[in-house]
Every structure is written in C-alpha cells, then in structure tokens.
Amino acid sequence: MIEKAFAINAKPAEIWSALWQDLSAGDKSLFAVEHSNWPSHLTIQLNLAGLPVRLTYRIDPRESHSELSAALEPLSARYWLYQAVTLGHFRRNYEMLLVQGLANLKQALENDAPVNSEDAVPIARTDDVS
C-alpha cells in the first residue's frame, strides 16, 4: 500500500465536494465507488496503467486545517511482478500519481491555480504498510 497525506486549508466538506466534483466530471465507466461516508471517507476502484487499484481518501479535521490522506492499494499480482522486475522503481510511478493528485486538489482548494508536484510538500509519508 502506498499512502500520502497533505494538510489542506479547507473544511472537510469542501474537500469532499472537490473530490466528488472531480469524480462526477470523469467517465463513470472508468471507476466504481466502493464506499462513501460524507465527508470523511471515500473509496473507489479504478485502473492505473492497466492495473486495478483501490484508492481510499480519508479527511480528518484538525484545529486550523484538514488532513487529507490517500492510500493506493494495487489489486493485481502483476503490480508485484513489475515491482520485482524494475527493482522497486515501478512504485515511484504510483507515488507520483498520488502526490500529484493531492497537490492538485490542495492547490485548487487553496489558491485555485495549477501546481507542480515539485512545489508540493506532503505532511507525512508512509512507505509499505503491508
């Protein structure tokens, strides 16, 4: 499992709304909502690079901000095969997708401007939680 978290200066309901709006604008045939608990938890299943994954968002309110964590769980044995063949480098692609998505959401909610993932700083990093 790959997990990243960002501090976002927005209320949980605002973050949830932005996530849901993004999903609603997408092709409904490319993802399936597995679990939804407004405004704190959302789990979807989709394909990334042709491999099925589960993507779980958790939104936790804090005193001055909200913490949005996203966990990406590969569901295919092919992921682990690619990980082994690339000596662990395949995971970086998934990490970059996850960080870029969180950074884009953070920027949209806080500044309403595009962001480069190199400018974004995650508040936490959890490597393998297997």
Beta strands, then each sheet from edge to edge (+ up, - down):
strand 1: 2-8
strand 2: 31-37
strand 3: 41-48
strand 4: 51-61
strand 5: 66-74
strand 6: 124-126
sheet 1: 2+ 3- 4+ 5- 1+ 6-
end
